[in-house]
Amino acid sequence: MPASRSARQRKASAEAGPLAAVRIDVSRDDSFAYTISCTQCEVPRPGTGTRAWSTRRRGEGNGYMAAMDRWILHLTSRHPGAEAPCLTYLPEAQARLQERRDSRGQEPAG
């Protein structure tokens, strides 16, 4: 039996750690949409000030993994001393990022 939306949200929140605010909504196509926001970082919002840094990925394919990868990379770049259970997956997140860059023909960062 698939996990409920609230169970998935609790699991994602626990994995993302204390700096994250996780929300899972139902998209128009009835798939889950994962939003992970940073409780400390703000980014400019044109014409209206700022908003919390966030990533949103639809649940089709593996939206959870895509959102969590982006969160992991945000944590390591902006909050290097932060602790979160998801950071154990940093090597896998970096490998998936490199695969995406390779498939697009982009040069590696660094």
Secondary structure, DSSP 4 states (H G I P E B T S, - for coil): -PPPHHHHHHHHHHHH-TTEEEEEEE-TTS-EEEEEEEEEEEEEETTTEEEEEEEEEESSSSHHHHHHHHHHHHHHHH-TT---GGGGGHHHHHHHHHHHHHHHTPPPP-
